[in-house]
Amino acid sequence: MELQVLNLSNVLESVFPSYDQVDVAGFSLGGRIALAAAASLRIRKLHLTGVPARRSAFGRLVLDSWKEMLHRDPSLKSFAWSTLLTTCSADFVADNESRIPAWVDQTARANTQEGLLALCETQSDSNHKWDILEIAKGLTIHPSNVRLAVGSNDPLAPVEQVQHLAQKLGKGAQVVVTIHDGAGHAVPLEKPAAWRSDLLNFLIS
């Protein structure tokens, strides 16, 4: 399977034909894409959630398990169950137990096996085009215009790895990291009010 990588500049110009600078926020894979955009486009402010400098052993094995599920179960149900239970904290799962089966069905209906496998490939440590620290080297935005967010219980983007990315992006200056207490990987879903407040306050500051 060949992953098609879009020209980010062309995409942005098609959405904002007369843009000068834009603010970009991204979560998880969207954060990787936002970081790649900021390395080549005129970005004013950059807000990333759940983006680690390096994936942990747990994260690598989870990714491998997702790819195997996608190959073995074309219905996508196994993948949907695993992603929801892995990315959300235990407290959030307990509070939303009755809703999760419907979310699983919705995830399975809204995606394709081919598309999800392609997304998983961009997350692989062997895919150097999407290596976070390599992308970060090309970032020209001032560190004060970068904010990172992470859940305190995020197993896929551990706090220490997000802080490590902040150090690399700061290049001697400080990049602020907002830690959302009790959240897992899916901070925008688990802590929507706090996450939106952090993002909006950052954009208007």
LINVENGI-V326813 format. One line per field, one symbol per residue. phi: phi as a letter, one per 20 degrees, with the letter a starting at -180 (. if undefined). A space follows every 50 residues. Layout:
phi=???
//
This chain:
phi=.dfedfffffffffecgdfdcceccbdlgffffffffffcdedecccdcm defcffggfffffffffffffecffmfffffffffeedfffffffcgfef gffffffffeccgfffffffffeffeeffdfgfffffefdffgfdccdcb efdfeecggffffffgfffflodedfdedefneefegfeecfffffffff fffef
//
